[in-house]
Amino acid sequence: MNTQLFRTTFIATLIVQAFSFSNTAAAADKIIKIDGSSTVYPITEAVAEEFQRSKGIKVTVGESGTGGGFKKFCRGETDISDASRPITQKEIDLCKEGGVQFIELPVAFDALTVVVNGKNDWVKQLSVAELKKIWEPNSSVKNWKQVNATFPDKAMNLYGPGTSSGTFDYFTEAVNGKSKASRKDYTPSEDDNVLVQGVSGNVGGLAYFGLAYYLENTDKLRAVPIVAKEGGKAVLPSEATVMDGTYQPLARPLFIYVNATSAAFKPEVKAFINFYLENAPELVKEVKYVPLPKEDYEAVKTHFKAMKPGTGFNGTSEVGIKITDLLSRIK
């Protein structure tokens, strides 16, 4: 081959490869990466599907659990992290080490739902004190009669979220008084559908997870009314009881955490968050979660527009926090 022709062809090939790489890199830049809570996953997935349909920008949504999601997020591997509880101090430090600033955005409410098998006809209600008796560290409860003398002498089989789950953190905080304080001899899973299958296949089963997963399986499971304090009224989880504040202490806010750099320098990420907050009221209800009040969504939009990094918590979960109070703490 003529040397000049070879050189020209080689250079042309390099130009084509460089152009192709540039286009690939540009396309890659348009991918919004999300991971985290399996509880928040249905909301974010619903938003992502609508956003992709209307904007044509790819969004990937994983569900490795709140803790697993924060590990990726704080390493800068994702743009957004779904979380079913606030970021912990350990995770705040991890993000600081990774040079990741974050914007904390509440997006919905959830009601942690205690469920039993649909054929369980003896549990009419459970108090928080009884839940603690069942789930506290080193609990010796193996039988329903050990919980309440009126219950039958029947084996109790427990199912619950894994230890990296935000649901696990919040439930243990609300019931046992300390995050992650729990008995260990239960069947754990980050996949809520596995917990549903466990209880639905065992008459003596008991589990806890987000309200949406219960509402999808009412033909197999029964939600247990919860008594917050001795002498109080037993309350079932629902949109109404979450909104009026009577479902305590198991009602909680759900969050997305946004990488502040992604929000500032990736227009597609900023567009996605604005789309998320604008469409959340409708899509949150569609996937059977509880939307924030309208005024709270407006406050969250204002907060995101101001791009204020940080958290309204001090590295621990807080039961019963109001959204407006939370946002006002972030200065």
C-alpha positions in Angstrom: 0.0 0.0 0.0 1.2 3.5 -0.8 2.7 5.0 2.4 0.8 8.3 2.0 -2.4 6.4 1.5 -1.8 4.2 4.5 -1.1 7.2 6.7 -4.2 9.0 5.4 -6.4 5.9 6.0 -4.9 5.4 9.5 -5.6 9.0 10.5 -9.1 8.8 9.1 -9.7 5.6 11.2 -8.4 7.4 14.3 -10.8 10.3 13.6 -13.7 7.9 13.2 -12.8 6.1 16.4 -12.4 9.4 18.3 -15.7 10.6 17.0 -17.4 7.3 17.9 -15.8 7.4 21.4 -16.9 11.0 21.8 -20.5 10.1 20.9 -20.4 7.1 23.2 -19.1 9.2 26.0 -21.7 11.9 25.3 -24.4 9.2 25.4 -23.0 7.8 28.6 -23.2 11.3 30.2 -26.9 11.2 29.5 -27.5 8.2 31.7 -28.9 9.0 35.1 -27.8 6.4 37.6 -29.9 5.6 40.7 -29.6 2.9 43.4 -30.7 2.3 46.9 -33.9 1.5 48.9 -36.1 -1.3 47.7 -39.0 0.5 49.5 -38.5 3.7 47.5 -37.7 1.8 44.3 -41.3 1.5 43.0 -41.7 5.3 43.2 -38.4 6.1 41.5 -39.0 3.4 38.9 -42.4 4.8 38.1 -40.9 8.3 37.7 -38.0 7.0 35.6 -40.3 5.3 33.2 -42.4 8.4 32.7 -39.3 10.6 32.4 -37.6 8.3 29.8 -40.9 8.2 27.8 -41.2 11.9 27.7 -37.5 13.0 27.6 -35.8 10.1 25.9 -33.0 10.1 28.5 -32.0 6.7 30.0 -32.4 6.2 33.7 -31.1 3.1 35.5 -32.7 2.3 38.9 -31.2 -0.4 41.2 -32.4 -1.6 44.6 -29.5 -2.7 46.6 -31.0 -1.4 49.9 -30.6 2.0 51.5 -27.2 1.1 53.0 -25.9 -0.5 49.8 -27.1 2.5 47.8 -25.3 5.0 50.0 -22.0 3.1 49.6 -22.2 3.5 45.8 -23.5 7.1 46.1 -20.7 8.2 48.4 -18.1 6.7 46.0 -19.6 8.9 43.3 -21.0 5.9 41.3 -24.5 7.1 41.2 -26.3 10.5 40.8 -29.2 9.8 43.1 -29.7 7.4 46.1 -33.1 6.2 47.2 -33.4 6.0 51.0 -36.1 4.8 53.3 -34.4 6.5 56.3 -32.1 9.5 56.8 -28.4 9.3 56.0 -26.3 8.2 58.9 -23.2 9.9 60.4 -21.0 7.0 59.0 -22.5 7.6 55.5 -22.1 11.4 55.9 -18.4 10.8 56.7 -18.1 8.4 53.8 -19.5 10.9 51.4 -17.1 13.6 52.7 -14.2 11.2 52.1 -15.5 10.7 48.6 -15.9 14.4 48.0 -19.6 14.0 47.5 -22.0 16.7 48.6 -25.7 15.8 48.7 -29.1 17.4 48.6 -31.7 15.7 50.9 -35.2 15.6 49.4 -38.2 14.0 51.1 -40.5 12.6 48.4 -43.3 10.6 50.1 -44.6 9.0 53.2 -44.7 5.3 54.0 -46.3 3.2 56.7 -44.3 0.3 57.9 -46.8 -2.5 58.0 -46.8 -5.5 60.3 -48.3 -8.4 58.5 -49.5 -11.9 59.3 -50.7 -14.8 57.2 -54.2 -14.4 55.8 -55.3 -17.5 57.7 -54.1 -16.1 61.0 -57.4 -15.5 62.9 -56.0 -14.8 66.4 -54.1 -11.6 66.1 -56.5 -8.7 66.2 -53.9 -6.1 67.2 -50.3 -5.7 68.5 -48.9 -3.0 70.8 -45.5 -1.5 70.3 -44.5 -3.1 73.6 -45.5 -6.5 72.1 -43.6 -5.8 69.0 -40.5 -5.0 71.1 -41.0 -8.2 73.0 -40.9 -10.1 69.7 -38.1 -8.2 67.9 -35.7 -6.9 70.7 -32.1 -8.2 70.7 -31.8 -11.7 72.3 -35.6 -12.1 72.4 -36.6 -15.6 73.4 -40.1 -15.4 71.8 -40.5 -18.5 69.6 -44.2 -19.0 70.1 -47.3 -16.8 69.7 -48.5 -17.7 73.2 -45.3 -16.1 74.6 -46.5 -12.7 73.2 -50.0 -12.8 74.6 -51.7 -15.5 76.7 -54.8 -15.4 74.6 -52.8 -16.4 71.4 -52.5 -20.1 70.5 -49.6 -22.3 71.3 -48.2 -22.0 67.8 -44.7 -21.5 66.4 -43.9 -18.0 65.3 -41.7 -17.6 62.1 -40.2 -14.2 61.6 -39.3 -12.5 58.3 -37.8 -9.0 57.9 -35.5 -6.7 56.0 -31.8 -7.3 55.9 -29.5 -5.2 58.1 -28.5 -2.8 55.3 -32.1 -1.9 54.7 -33.4 1.5 55.8 -36.7 -0.2 56.8 -34.7 -2.3 59.2 -33.1 0.8 60.7 -36.3 2.7 61.0 -38.3 -0.1 62.5 -35.7 -1.0 65.1 -35.4 2.7 66.0 -39.2 3.1 66.4 -39.9 -0.2 68.2 -36.7 -1.1 70.1 -35.4 2.4 70.7 -32.2 2.0 68.8 -31.4 1.7 65.2 -30.1 -1.8 64.2 -31.0 -3.3 67.6 -32.7 -6.5 66.8 -32.8 -10.2 67.3 -30.9 -12.0 64.6 -32.7 -15.3 64.4 -35.2 -14.4 61.6 -35.3 -14.8 57.9 -33.9 -11.6 56.3 -34.1 -10.4 52.7 -33.6 -7.1 50.9 -36.3 -8.2 48.5 -39.7 -7.4 50.1 -41.4 -10.0 47.8 -39.3 -12.7 49.5 -40.8 -11.6 52.8 -44.3 -11.6 51.3 -43.7 -15.2 50.1 -42.4 -16.2 53.5 -45.4 -15.1 55.5 -48.0 -16.1 52.9 -46.5 -19.6 53.0 -46.5 -19.9 56.8 -49.6 -19.6 59.0 -47.5 -18.6 62.0 -45.5 -16.1 60.0 -45.0 -12.4 60.9 -43.1 -9.7 59.0 -42.8 -6.0 58.5 -42.2 -3.9 55.3 -43.6 -1.0 53.4 -47.4 -0.4 52.9 -47.2 -0.8 49.1 -46.1 -4.4 49.2 -48.9 -5.2 51.6 -51.5 -3.6 49.4 -50.3 -5.6 46.5 -50.8 -8.8 48.5 -54.0 -8.4 50.5 -55.3 -11.7 49.1 -52.5 -13.5 51.0 -51.7 -11.3 54.0 -53.4 -9.3 56.7 -52.2 -6.1 58.2 -52.1 -5.9 62.0 -53.5 -2.7 63.7 -50.9 -1.2 66.0 -51.4 0.3 69.4 -48.8 3.0 70.0 -49.2 3.4 73.8 -50.9 1.3 76.5 -54.6 2.1 76.5 -54.5 3.7 73.1 -56.5 2.9 70.0 -55.4 0.2 67.5 -54.7 1.8 64.2 -54.3 0.3 60.7 -51.8 1.7 58.3 -53.4 3.8 55.5 -53.0 7.0 53.6 -55.5 8.6 56.0 -53.9 7.5 59.2 -50.4 8.5 58.0 -51.7 11.9 56.9 -53.6 12.6 60.2 -50.6 11.4 62.3 -52.5 8.6 64.1 -50.4 5.7 62.7 -47.5 6.0 65.1 -44.6 5.3 65.4 -44.4 3.4 62.1 -45.2 6.2 59.7 -42.0 7.6 58.1 -40.8 9.9 55.3 -39.0 8.5 52.2 -36.1 10.3 50.6 -34.0 10.7 47.5 -30.4 12.0 47.9 -29.0 13.9 45.0 -25.3 14.3 44.2 -25.0 18.1 44.3 -22.4 18.2 41.6 -24.6 16.1 39.3 -27.5 18.4 40.0 -25.4 21.5 39.2 -23.5 20.2 36.1 -25.7 17.6 34.5 -28.8 19.2 33.1 -30.5 15.8 32.7 -30.2 15.2 36.4 -31.6 18.5 37.3 -34.4 18.0 34.8 -35.1 14.5 36.3 -35.4 15.9 39.9 -37.7 18.7 38.8 -39.8 16.1 36.9 -39.8 13.8 40.0 -41.1 16.5 42.3 -43.7 17.8 39.8 -45.1 14.3 39.2 -44.6 12.8 42.6 -48.1 13.4 44.0 -49.8 11.4 41.2 -47.1 8.7 40.8 -46.6 8.1 44.5 -50.4 7.3 44.8 -50.2 5.2 41.7 -47.7 2.8 43.3 -49.7 2.8 46.6 -47.5 5.1 48.8 -48.6 8.2 50.6 -47.8 11.6 48.9 -46.7 14.6 50.9 -49.2 17.4 51.4 -49.1 19.9 48.5 -47.4 22.6 50.6 -44.6 20.2 51.5 -43.9 19.4 47.9 -43.7 23.1 47.2 -41.3 23.5 50.1 -39.1 20.6 48.7 -39.1 22.2 45.2 -37.9 25.5 46.7 -35.3 23.6 48.7 -34.0 21.9 45.6 -34.0 25.1 43.6 -31.8 26.7 46.2 -29.4 23.7 45.9 -28.8 23.5 49.6 -26.5 20.6 50.5 -26.7 18.8 53.8 -29.2 16.9 56.0 -31.8 18.0 58.4 -30.9 15.1 60.7 -27.9 14.7 63.0 -26.9 11.3 61.6 -29.7 9.3 63.2 -33.4 8.5 62.4 -36.1 10.6 64.0 -39.6 9.4 64.5 -42.5 11.7 63.7 -40.6 14.6 62.1 -42.5 17.1 60.0 -41.2 17.9 56.5 -41.3 21.7 56.9 -39.4 21.4 60.2 -36.8 19.1 58.6 -36.2 21.4 55.6 -35.8 24.5 57.9 -32.9 22.9 59.7 -30.7 22.8 56.5 -29.0 26.2 56.4 
